[in-house]
Amino acid sequence: MQVEATTARPLDTDADTIVVGVFEDEPARHDLPVAELAALLDSGEAGRSAGRLAVTHAERRRFILLGLGPRRDLDGARTREL
């Protein structure tokens, strides 16, 4: 398994799995298949609280939504816990 962080647009990479972090009380910011990701959040399957995970498939890729909790609480230690 190869893990790589990049600032490239997710769909411009050859990644088969893309992780999208979502903060509480903020819109999801991304340039990804909005309908599928929004459906997970709207249904409650995905959550914005820290550590909540949900998986969906779109554009022949796997998307993992990760709840990050409140932005003000995210620091290095919290990030390692997630």
C-alpha positions as CSV (number, residue, x, y, z in Angstrom):
1,M,0.0,0.0,0.0
2,Q,1.3,3.4,-0.9
3,V,0.0,6.6,0.9
4,E,0.7,10.0,-0.5
5,A,-0.5,13.5,0.4
6,T,-0.9,16.0,-2.4
7,T,-2.3,19.4,-3.1
8,A,-3.5,18.3,-6.5
9,R,-7.2,18.1,-7.2
10,P,-8.3,14.6,-6.0
11,L,-9.9,13.5,-9.2
12,D,-6.7,14.6,-11.1
13,T,-4.7,11.9,-9.3
14,D,-4.7,8.2,-9.9
15,A,-5.7,7.5,-6.2
16,D,-8.2,4.7,-5.8
17,T,-9.2,6.0,-2.3
18,I,-9.8,9.6,-1.4
19,V,-10.3,10.9,2.2
20,V,-12.4,14.0,2.7
21,G,-12.3,15.7,6.2
22,V,-15.4,17.6,7.3
23,F,-15.6,20.0,10.2
24,E,-18.6,20.6,12.4
25,D,-20.7,23.6,11.4
26,E,-18.8,24.2,8.1
27,P,-19.8,23.2,4.6
28,A,-17.7,20.4,3.1
29,R,-15.1,22.0,0.9
30,H,-14.0,19.9,-2.0
31,D,-14.2,19.5,-5.7
32,L,-15.5,16.0,-5.5
33,P,-18.8,14.2,-6.4
34,V,-21.0,16.4,-4.2
35,A,-24.3,14.4,-4.5
36,E,-22.8,11.1,-3.1
37,L,-20.9,12.9,-0.3
38,A,-23.9,15.1,0.7
39,A,-26.1,12.0,0.7
40,L,-23.9,10.4,3.4
41,L,-24.0,13.5,5.5
42,D,-27.7,14.1,5.0
43,S,-28.7,10.6,5.9
44,G,-26.6,10.6,9.1
45,E,-24.5,7.7,7.8
46,A,-21.5,10.2,7.9
47,G,-21.0,12.6,10.7
48,R,-19.0,15.7,11.3
49,S,-18.1,14.8,14.9
50,A,-14.5,13.8,15.4
51,G,-13.7,10.3,14.3
52,R,-17.0,9.5,12.4
53,L,-16.3,7.5,9.3
54,A,-18.4,6.7,6.2
55,V,-17.5,5.2,2.9
56,T,-19.1,5.6,-0.6
57,H,-18.1,4.9,-4.2
58,A,-18.3,7.3,-7.1
59,E,-16.3,8.1,-10.2
60,R,-14.9,4.5,-9.9
61,R,-13.1,5.4,-6.6
62,R,-13.7,4.9,-2.9
63,F,-14.4,8.1,-0.9
64,I,-14.0,8.1,2.9
65,L,-15.6,10.9,4.8
66,L,-13.9,11.6,8.1
67,G,-15.6,13.8,10.7
68,L,-13.0,16.3,12.2
69,G,-15.1,17.9,14.9
70,P,-14.9,21.6,15.6
71,R,-12.0,23.3,13.7
72,R,-10.9,25.1,16.9
73,D,-10.3,21.7,18.6
74,L,-8.1,20.3,15.8
75,D,-4.4,20.3,16.6
76,G,-1.5,17.9,16.0
77,A,-2.5,15.6,18.9
78,R,-6.1,15.4,17.8
79,T,-5.1,14.7,14.2
80,R,-3.0,11.8,15.3
81,E,-5.9,10.4,17.2
82,L,-8.2,10.5,14.2
